[in-house]
Amino acid sequence: MGREERDGRAGLTLQLDNAIASIEIGRLALNAYLEPLACDARLLNRLEVVFEEIVSNIVRHGGGAGRILVRAEFLAEREGGGPAVRLTVEDDGAAFDPLHLPEPEMTARLEDAQLGGLGIPLIRRLSRTVSYARVGAGQSALNRLVAMVAG
Amino acid sequence: MVDVQFVKTPGITKAVLDGRLDTAGVNDVEIRFVAGIVPLGTAAIVDLTRVSFVASLGIRMLLSTARSLRNKGAKLALFGATPNVMEIIESTALSDIIPVLRTEDEAIAAVA
């Protein structure tokens, strides 16, 4: 199950198991963290989708990740924009950069449409910025995905 | 838990989805959703009015069902998406591939 820590106004930290149920646990914790901060509905929806896609990708394809670490930080004022949330998700699975996956080809023909691989493009399109890094070394190395999501 | 109800009239099936089309929701509803639409091989419209959230697996379910129906010579259209759901539909270009309309009447006209 999940372990949650509130770090004052600075953000939310969660440790989740590598399990589908963790997505809902994380979503509820994110909502509870952001609810008093009066995020607009579009920002919340985008954040939920980005969180869902990142964690779902780890759970379904994550190369043996044992744990998933999530940090969310609400940024009330940003240069040149409204509120945003910086979402950081780390896992201890095998090194894997999902942002290097090719974008599915866009098509208007139903018979040619690609059924899979829609999650990573959604993360890109709903985030202002998104980046991947492999951090640490040896047994403690982690995949780290950081998405900045705005309304 | 995602609910799905079907209203079957001659020549058209209406599926009414209710809930979150996230990873868990799609795992829960996909078999019932497909089974209620595809075997009939008739035109289908999907009411998204009560869908509060959709992620990529939900888009894939809708796309896959539309394709299966197309293979049987019938069309599928969506209607009633909320602004949040519509943003995801447009971000995945689903609306370029299958008709996504505002109202039930428009959806019926699109699959006729």
HADDOCK unambig.tbl for C-alpha pairs under 7 A between the chains (distance, minus, plus):
assign (segid A and resid 42 and name CA) (segid B and resid 84 and name CA) 6.53 0.50 0.50
assign (segid A and resid 45 and name CA) (segid B and resid 84 and name CA) 6.47 0.50 0.50
assign (segid A and resid 49 and name CA) (segid B and resid 55 and name CA) 5.89 0.50 0.50
assign (segid A and resid 108 and name CA) (segid B and resid 96 and name CA) 5.27 0.50 0.50
assign (segid A and resid 108 and name CA) (segid B and resid 97 and name CA) 4.62 0.50 0.50
assign (segid A and resid 109 and name CA) (segid B and resid 97 and name CA) 5.90 0.50 0.50
assign (segid A and resid 110 and name CA) (segid B and resid 67 and name CA) 6.22 0.50 0.50
assign (segid A and resid 110 and name CA) (segid B and resid 97 and name CA) 5.57 0.50 0.50
assign (segid A and resid 111 and name CA) (segid B and resid 67 and name CA) 6.52 0.50 0.50
assign (segid A and resid 115 and name CA) (segid B and resid 60 and name CA) 5.44 0.50 0.50
assign (segid A and resid 115 and name CA) (segid B and resid 63 and name CA) 6.94 0.50 0.50
assign (segid A and resid 115 and name CA) (segid B and resid 64 and name CA) 6.73 0.50 0.50
assign (segid A and resid 116 and name CA) (segid B and resid 60 and name CA) 6.78 0.50 0.50
assign (segid A and resid 118 and name CA) (segid B and resid 56 and name CA) 5.61 0.50 0.50
assign (segid A and resid 118 and name CA) (segid B and resid 92 and name CA) 6.93 0.50 0.50
assign (segid A and resid 119 and name CA) (segid B and resid 56 and name CA) 5.23 0.50 0.50
assign (segid A and resid 122 and name CA) (segid B and resid 91 and name CA) 6.69 0.50 0.50
assign (segid A and resid 122 and name CA) (segid B and resid 92 and name CA) 6.76 0.50 0.50
assign (segid A and resid 125 and name CA) (segid B and resid 91 and name CA) 6.79 0.50 0.50
